[in-house]
């Protein structure tokens, strides 16, 4: 599938079917572009001591549906635990891990439908008002 992203060149994302779970894989160039887009974002979801619950997964899914690229903050002290949480999130939600730095995880999942903002209709321009001089000729 090809997707156009904010005036940039189209890029290809691959979906690999591993049984019942679809895993999204990205090339290094795609990850680089997504990291650049995610640089200005703030964390949308915070995973606390309760871990990855159904409610947290539902919020991450809602965030991916509306934004397609999100940051998640995880309050866990070990790097391995955060890596396992990132992998579990991506496997459960059919998303791709973009970056894992410290306690911040960046997750990407392309939108399935076109955003409503892209369907905005263009208004017709009004004709300029006529001046007094335009009536005199």
C-alpha positions in Angstrom: 0.0 0.0 0.0 1.2 3.5 -0.8 0.5 6.5 1.4 1.1 10.2 1.0 2.2 12.0 4.0 2.0 15.8 4.2 3.5 16.7 0.9 6.4 14.3 1.1 7.2 11.5 -1.2 5.1 8.4 -0.9 6.5 5.5 1.0 5.7 1.9 1.2 4.9 0.1 4.4 4.8 -3.6 4.6 2.4 -5.7 6.4 3.7 -9.2 7.4 1.0 -11.7 8.3 2.3 -13.9 11.2 -0.7 -16.0 12.0 -3.6 -14.0 13.3 -1.5 -10.9 14.1 -0.5 -8.4 11.4 2.9 -6.8 12.1 3.8 -3.5 10.5 7.5 -3.2 9.4 9.2 0.0 8.4 12.4 0.7 6.6 15.1 2.9 8.2 14.2 5.8 6.0 10.6 5.6 7.0 11.5 5.4 10.7 13.8 8.5 10.2 10.9 10.5 8.7 8.5 9.4 11.5 11.0 10.2 14.2 11.3 13.7 12.7 7.5 14.1 12.7 7.3 12.8 16.3 10.0 15.2 17.6 7.5 17.9 18.4 4.8 15.6 19.9 4.0 15.3 23.5 3.1 11.9 25.1 -0.6 11.1 24.5 -0.8 8.1 26.9 1.0 7.4 30.1 1.5 3.8 31.3 1.8 3.7 35.1 2.5 1.1 37.7 -0.7 -0.8 36.7 1.0 -1.8 33.5 -0.6 -2.4 30.1 -4.3 -2.9 30.9 -7.2 -3.1 28.5 -8.1 0.5 29.2 -4.6 1.7 28.4 -4.6 -0.3 25.1 -8.0 1.2 24.2 -6.6 4.7 24.7 -3.5 3.9 22.6 -5.7 2.5 19.9 -7.9 5.7 20.0 -4.8 7.8 19.8 -3.4 5.9 16.8 -6.8 6.1 15.1 -6.9 9.9 15.4 -3.2 10.8 15.1 -1.5 7.7 13.5 1.8 8.6 15.2 1.9 8.9 19.0 4.3 9.1 21.9 3.7 6.9 25.0 5.4 7.5 28.4 6.1 4.4 30.5 6.9 4.6 34.2 9.0 1.5 34.4 12.6 1.4 35.6 14.0 -1.4 33.5 14.8 -1.1 29.8 13.8 -4.7 29.1 10.3 -4.2 30.6 9.8 -1.1 28.5 10.9 -3.0 25.4 8.6 -5.8 26.2 5.7 -3.4 26.7 6.5 -1.7 23.3 6.5 -5.0 21.5 3.2 -6.1 23.2 1.5 -2.8 22.3 2.6 -3.1 18.6 1.6 -6.7 18.3 -1.8 -6.2 19.9 -2.6 -3.0 17.9 -1.0 -4.0 14.6 1.3 -1.0 14.8 5.0 -0.4 14.2 7.6 0.6 16.8 9.4 3.7 15.6 11.7 4.6 18.5 12.4 3.7 22.1 14.4 6.3 24.0 14.4 6.2 27.8 10.8 6.1 29.0 9.4 7.5 25.8 8.0 5.1 23.1 6.9 6.2 19.7 4.3 4.1 17.8 3.0 4.4 14.3 0.0 2.9 12.6 -1.3 4.3 9.3 -4.9 5.4 9.1 -7.3 3.1 7.4 -9.5 5.9 6.1 -8.8 9.4 4.8 -8.9 12.1 7.5 -11.9 14.5 7.5 -9.6 17.5 7.1 -8.4 16.3 3.7 -12.0 16.2 2.5 -12.6 19.9 3.2 -14.3 21.8 0.4 -12.7 24.9 -1.1 -14.9 28.0 -1.1 -15.3 30.1 -4.2 -13.7 33.5 -4.2 -16.0 36.4 -4.2 -15.6 39.0 -7.0 -13.9 42.2 -5.9 -16.3 45.0 -5.1 -16.7 47.6 -7.8 -15.5 51.1 -7.0 -17.1 54.4 -8.1 -14.6 54.8 -10.9 -15.5 51.5 -12.4 -19.1 52.8 -13.0 -17.9 56.1 -14.7 -16.5 54.6 -17.8 
